[in-house]
Amino acid sequence: MVQLKSFEFDIHEPWVSSFGLACAARELSLPFVTHLSISPYAEFLVRHCPAAVRVGMCRTRRRRRINRPDDTLPLLRAVGDRPVEGFTLNDTTWKISLTTEIVNTLPSIVELSMVAERYEGDIDASPIHITEKFSIRA
């Protein structure tokens, strides 16, 4: 049996749903994957990787200039009931509200990495309590 530990799935948006249907039809199971990196809208892979505790978006998201406000939320919803320890997000913009959403959705998180080109929005006075490793690069 293959004991794949790390899986990066990066595909252009028009083909994501086709891959999702194929994975479901073939009952894809990657039970040993603990590190999962996916392209936007490929959150269907989360259910095929039940051991994933480090999840994130692929870096090519930035190269493609995909910038829709709902890109990250489906992935957060997909992993929200898991003991996710690490979350990585690469985006063109960053908002404090997104950081708050991630921290609130993933209570077991100990590592958060957000890479962005620019900050978008006003300064938000909402408190964020982060006690472990945290990195933001712009």
N, C-alpha and C positions, 0 to 999 in steps of 0.2 A: 504494500500500500504506500502510495506517495505521502510523505509527511511534510508537505510544503508549509513553511512558516511565514513567508512574506509574499504578498501578491500585489502587484501594481497593475491596474487595468486602466488604460488610457485610450479612449476611442472618441471619435468626433460625434457630436450630438445627434446627427440624423440616424445613426446606426445603433444608438443605445437601446432603444425599445426592441429592436430585432434580437440583440444579444440577450436582453432580459427574458424575452419569450423563449429563446433557445435554451437558456440556463434552466428555466422553470420546467420546460418540456422534458429535458434530459435529467432533471432532478440533480443538478450539480451540487456536489458536497465537498467543501474544503474545510474539514473539521479541525485541522491543525494550524490553520492560518491565524496568526496573532497580530500581524501587521498588515493592514489593508489600506492601499492608496488607490483612489478611484478618480475618474474624470467626472465632471458635473453630470447629474441626472442618472448616475449608475449606482444609486444607493440600493438597488435591488440585490446587489452582491452581499450586502450586510447579512441578509438572512441565510445566505449560502456559506457564510464564514462565522459560525457560532462562537468561536473562541477569540475572535478579534477584539483586542483591548487597546490597540493603537490604530487609529483611523484618521484618514485625511484625504484632501483633494490633491490630485497630481499637479505638478508644477506647470505643465503645459497649459493649464487654464489661463495663466497670465499671458502666455505667448499668443493665445487665441483671442485675447481681449474680450472674453466672455464676462459680461458684467450685468447680471440680472440680480435684483435684490433677493430673489427666492432661491438662488443656487445652493446655499448652505443649509437652509431650513429642512429640506427633505432628508438630507444626510443626518442632521441632528435628531430628527424624529425617528429615523431608522435605528439609531444607536442609543437613544435616550433611556431605554430600559436595561442597558448593559453596564457592567462595571468598567467603562472605558477609562483608561489611565492617561492616554495621550491623544491629542487632537491637533491636526495640522491643517491650516487653511492658507492657500495662496490666492490672492485676489488683487484686483487693480485698485480697489478702494477699501477702506477700513472705517468702521464706526464703533464707537464705544458700546452702543446698544447690542451689536453683534457679540462682542466679548461678554457682555452681561448674559445674553441668551445662552451662550456656550457654557459658561460657568454654572448657570442655574440649571441647565438641562443635564449636565454631566457632573453630578456631585462627587464622583470618585476620581475626577481628573487630577493628575499631579503634574502633567506637562502639557502646555498649550503653546503652539507656535503659530503666529499669524504674520505672514509676509504680505506687504501691500506697497503700492506705489505712492498712494496719497491717502490722507485722512479726509473723510467727507462728513460734513455736518457741523453743528455747533458743539461747543464744549458742553458736555453733559455732566451735571453735578451728582448724578446717581453714584452711590458708593459701590465699589467692586472690592470684594475681599478675596485675594489670591494669596495663598500661603506657600506654594511650591514654585517650581521652575516656571518661568513665564518669559517669553521673548516676543518682541514685536520689532520687526525691521521694516523700515520704509525707504 
